[in-house]
């Protein structure tokens, strides 16, 4: 259970830092709607990656420890 909590914390920190970096690079003439859509797509991709990685690690752990 601890590994999933740690993974969630790492996910939140990585997503927050990624978004802060993206907001700093956006131009002032870009709309908030466009930025929000990009943020939601990034969020979905990161969730899928986190779940996929968790499943992979859990599978490898189970195979390694019988």
N, C-alpha and C positions, 0 to 999 in steps of 0.2 A: 504494500500500500504506500509505503514511504517513497518508493521510486516514482509512483504516479503523481504524488503531491509535489515532489521535486521537479518533475517534468512540467507540471502545470505552472509552477513558479518561474521556471526558466522560459517557458512559452510566453508568459505575460511580460516578463522583462524584455525578451527579445522583440516582441511585437511593439511594445512601447518605444523602445529605442529606435526601431525601424521606422515607426511613424514620425517620431520627432525629426529624424534625419530627412524623411521625405517632405515634411512640412517646411523645413528650412530651405529645401531646394526648389519648392514650387514658386512659380512666378505670380506676381500680384494680380495678373489679369485672368488667372484660371478660376473657374467657378467652384463654389463649395460642393455643388452636386457632383462634379467630376472627381474631386478629391475624395468625397465620401464613397463613391462607387469603387474607386481604386482601393480605398481602405477596406471595404467589405470583401472585395475579391482577395486581397492579401490575407485577410482574416481567415477566409475559408481555406485558402491554400495552406496556411500555417496550421490550421486545425487538422486538416487531412494528413499533413506531414507528421504532426505530433502523434496522432492516433496510429498511423502506419508504422512509425518508428517504435512506438510502445508495443505494438503487436509483434513486430520483428524481434525486439529485445526479449520479450516474454517468451516467445517461441524458442529462441536460441537458449535462453536460460533453462527452459523446461527440457529441451533436448540434452543440454549439458549435464543436468542434475537428475535426469531420469524421472 
